[in-house]
Amino acid sequence: MKARPLAWLEGKRTFILLALAGAALPLMDDSYIGLIATRACIYWILVAGLNLVVGFAGQIAIGWVALLTLGAYTTAVLTAGTVLPVVHPFLALAISGAAGAMFGVVVGLPALRLRTFYFAMTTLGFATIVTQVALAWKGVTGGGIGVPGPVFPAPFDSGWGFYYFCFALAVVSTWMTANIAVSRFGRGLVAIRDAEVAGEASGVSKRSLLTTVFLFSGALAGVAGGLFASLQSYITPDAFTFDLSILFFIAILIGGRGSIVGPLLGTIILTVLPEFAAPLVAWSTFLYAALLLAIVLAMPGGIADLLDVKNRRPLERHREIVPRPEILPRLLGEERENEGLSLSNITLSFGGVRAIAGLDLEIRPGEVHGLIGPNGSGKTTTLNVISGYYAPQSGEVRLGKMALPPGAPQRRASFRIARTFQTPRVIGAESALDNVKTGGMIDGRASFAESLLTLPRHRRDEADLHERAMRALTAVGLEALADVRADRLQHSELRFLEIGRALMLRPACLLLDEPAAGLSAEEIRRLGTLIKAISRAGTAVLLVEHHADLIFDICDRVTVLNLGKVLAAGTPAEIRSHREVVSAYLGA
Ligand SMILES: Nc1ncnc2c1ncn2[C@@H]1O[C@H](COP(=O)(O)OP(=O)(O)OP(=O)(O)O)[C@@H](O)[C@H]1O
């Protein structure tokens, strides 16, 4: 068997090793090492929070040094007492955290509108603004001359005393971000990064989740800034360089997206490396850039990928998907009284193209309703109107008596409307189990703060979610692959995985967009049995499909679309013998 030299670094063991090493570091009795270790702890406090923004949510925030600067000046100015009465260093640190949180939201908000590099540019803009204000606002910040940093009271006033203070805060930051990573919030962030529409369909609200994370990440950066001011003894604007911002960002990339241990090791490496390469200090920007290039080209998954030994173990080649529909009632609820979904007079055009023209449709609970028609007849557009991705120009979608708000896809989950996609939208970097858990996002009761501190309600949520997700995976026949990363699964498994995720909503209405595409004949048969069982458990199922056999085998009713209009509607037998349908779609 192939040697796995990094296996011992997997998971929690690395954290424990690092914590023990960190706690024992003062035994070395070398104040220079103490200084570097303190700096690594401070950087990590900031990177821990930024990691949720960059590594988990995939937002390119490269100017986070702005928040370090803000925190440093806030603490220093408050404790120096040059402008206001002197504030106790601990209180000043807490105020810096609050200021960082507020400013974190301000810096982060453009991410709700801007994507990738545009957002990156705004964060850089903020970094420049903060440094320029620090330079220009001489009365408060001392301008280019600067301001003294705080000295924390005993026992934190000595080198190692201050180290332990920073180390303790770094441990707490790690613990809190690790708690978020394994909570529904962490999974929601990764969904925003890798499968935004699927996340929305599961009820992930990008706006509120990102705002909360910017708040938290900003608070950590503010606190890190306060500690940084103390470490520096005296701060001037040139302490907050662009290089520093790049260091924070690259530590996360080197570490690997969606990991905590990786960026932690990345931060330690990037803090320690320049000390060993002191003669190269003038080359630091060049070195960072070269390192980044090397990482992106040689190991895009970063350190975390190297450590992820579990996911390199080969999978069984000939795998079979054997759904277990008999457990559906336990997953979906034994006695459900769902209401049907109805569309009345829906019209939607894209420019001059009439995708749907006055469509009426009724999907009843306990039935499978097939929606068929030639390419471009408006089937996917109909699903997108029901699931809120498109707001129709006229007409109404109702669940029972309730009219659904047009648009607002992330609110559909609360109406228990679930869907799958024509091309499976899964989070490749997460396990099958975590993908399915994302579908149960809206059932979580614990707040972000409760998850941060892993309070009982959070633990109850997670235990419940785990049990249900395992049940959903069993129902769709994928329980043996629960721990496998989704990007290692076969296409057919992804199709069933999406259904598993949708079932987590206990849907009143399930929309399936060509679920049989790419499946073998046997898999289609099993899929048919599963879909039928889902509808019999009380769900209204809308099935868009090109496999006519599947449609006619399992549907209770079929609607045929042509050019966005209903060409025919009725039972499978009626549709099969409908003259116009046969000539327009089914063929002779
Ligand atoms: N976002 C869009 N912008 C412009 N036109 C669009 C858009 N989405 C769909 N259309 C057009 O609307 C019509 C209906 O498309 P739709 O994807 O709903 O058809 P479909 O029946 O699902 O086809 P297929 O079976 O190929 O998936 C097509 O003419 C398509 O080109």
The ligand as a Tripos MOL2 file, in Angstrom:
@<TRIPOS>MOLECULE
LIG
   31    33     1     0     0
SMALL
NO_CHARGES

@<TRIPOS>ATOM
      1 N1        -32.3380   33.8360  -19.8800 N.pl3     1 LIG1
      2 C1        -32.8540   33.8180  -21.1080 C.ar      1 LIG1
      3 N2        -32.6440   34.8470  -21.9560 N.ar      1 LIG1
      4 C2        -33.1680   34.8440  -23.2000 C.ar      1 LIG1
      5 N3        -33.9220   33.8490  -23.6880 N.ar      1 LIG1
      6 C3        -34.1610   32.7940  -22.9140 C.ar      1 LIG1
      7 C4        -33.6400   32.7120  -21.5780 C.ar      1 LIG1
      8 N4        -34.0390   31.5390  -21.0200 N.ar      1 LIG1
      9 C5        -34.7830   30.9190  -21.9600 C.ar      1 LIG1
     10 N5        -34.8580   31.6650  -23.0810 N.ar      1 LIG1
     11 C6        -35.5870   31.3310  -24.3010 C.3       1 LIG1
     12 O1        -36.8930   30.9770  -23.8970 O.3       1 LIG1
     13 C7        -37.3670   29.8740  -24.6540 C.3       1 LIG1
     14 C8        -37.7280   28.7360  -23.7020 C.3       1 LIG1
     15 O2        -36.5380   28.1960  -23.1340 O.3       1 LIG1
     16 P1        -36.5230   27.0220  -22.0630 P.3       1 LIG1
     17 O3        -35.1010   26.8310  -21.6330 O.co2     1 LIG1
     18 O4        -37.5160   27.2660  -21.0230 O.co2     1 LIG1
     19 O5        -36.9800   25.7750  -22.9490 O.3       1 LIG1
     20 P2        -37.0090   24.2540  -22.5710 P.3       1 LIG1
     21 O6        -38.3420   23.7630  -22.9900 O.co2     1 LIG1
     22 O7        -36.6230   24.0450  -21.1630 O.co2     1 LIG1
     23 O8        -35.8900   23.6910  -23.5430 O.3       1 LIG1
     24 P3        -34.8850   22.4510  -23.3210 P.3       1 LIG1
     25 O9        -35.6990   21.2200  -23.4700 O.co2     1 LIG1
     26 O10       -33.9010   22.6130  -24.4370 O.co2     1 LIG1
     27 O11       -34.2750   22.6050  -21.9780 O.co2     1 LIG1
     28 C9        -36.2590   29.5090  -25.6200 C.3       1 LIG1
     29 O12       -36.5460   30.1250  -26.8400 O.3       1 LIG1
     30 C10       -35.0260   30.0980  -24.9900 C.3       1 LIG1
     31 O13       -34.0890   30.4380  -25.9710 O.3       1 LIG1
@<TRIPOS>BOND
     1     1     2 1
     2     2     3 ar
     3     2     7 ar
     4     3     4 ar
     5     4     5 ar
     6     5     6 ar
     7     6     7 ar
     8     6    10 ar
     9     7     8 ar
    10     8     9 ar
    11     9    10 ar
    12    10    11 1
    13    11    12 1
    14    11    30 1
    15    12    13 1
    16    13    14 1
    17    13    28 1
    18    14    15 1
    19    15    16 1
    20    16    17 2
    21    16    18 1
    22    16    19 1
    23    19    20 1
    24    20    21 2
    25    20    22 1
    26    20    23 1
    27    23    24 1
    28    24    25 2
    29    24    26 1
    30    24    27 1
    31    28    29 1
    32    28    30 1
    33    30    31 1
@<TRIPOS>SUBSTRUCTURE
     1 LIG1         1 GROUP 0 **** ****
